[in-house]
């Protein structure tokens, strides 16, 4: 079996990072068959940097109005004729054997309906300094996923930039949801699992994952996307008590409540009140799907939390919230 690979990089105001990202793609021991950068309406010099690199290397630059990372990825996936897609965010980097390692399970052909191979990753900071090796070893979820519950109870931590994905499986699943600018990868890979598309995890770092305060992981856009994804999961996975499957009550709502509680606590300690109020509003959206005891405490203590937020009393608001969600 042979496969062809398109490397896909969405670009939006990524001038500080895009040259290094592209170099990591062009220096692969197994070169990609196509390299596509999608300029998603950048207003900085990033596209010009790509054009200069494209003068000397086989890099294709596509331009589109700003529509978010999901729409940029989808455009490239539709444009390429390659059988497999290797995604990379503009501020991350591949190790030189990234593609060589991730293609092997596809070439072996010993996993039925294999559509996704992904690896571990090393965390780096904005300046490229190593922060943690194989950081997926520290997250509270197993790899690969063996049940729908494992896909729903935590963030999946299947990073697109550490993945090689069969293009046809992505098309069959409907590609990335273009409403999402965060959780779009979880959303796609949950659909993969439900369709019976299999995955393989390689427990070796194939990617350098750059995390810093200005990255999209901390943005208001991510927070909005999180709640769109929550609503999608709630709609797609109703509770089925006669089968003992309470997806909403016992899996989905507790997962998002924990994330939002942490967001509330961190933002209140930082004095970021707009972020606190957003987290509290989102918690009130999640609460009706939780256990009745939590719903009761929300009704009783919610007005008190509102009052502490109005009075800018962060310590008291945190104590009340912990009691509410215990």
SULTA-V619186 format. One line per field, one symbol per residue. psi: psi as a letter, one per 40 degrees, with the letter a starting at -180 (. if undefined). A space follows every 50 residues. Layout:
# SULTA-V619186
psi->???
This chain:
# SULTA-V619186
psi->hiiihhhhhihhffdedddddddddeeidgiidihhhhhffieaeddddd dddedeighhhihiiheidddddddddddieidihhihideiiiideddd ddddddddfehhfhehhiaiihhiadeehhdhifeeeeifiihiheiddd ddeiidfghdefihhhddddddeeaiheehghedddddddddddeehiih hhgiheihhhhideiedeiddddddddddddddddegiigddefggddde cddddddddddddddddddefgdddddddddddddddeeiiddddddddd edddddddddefgddddddddddde.
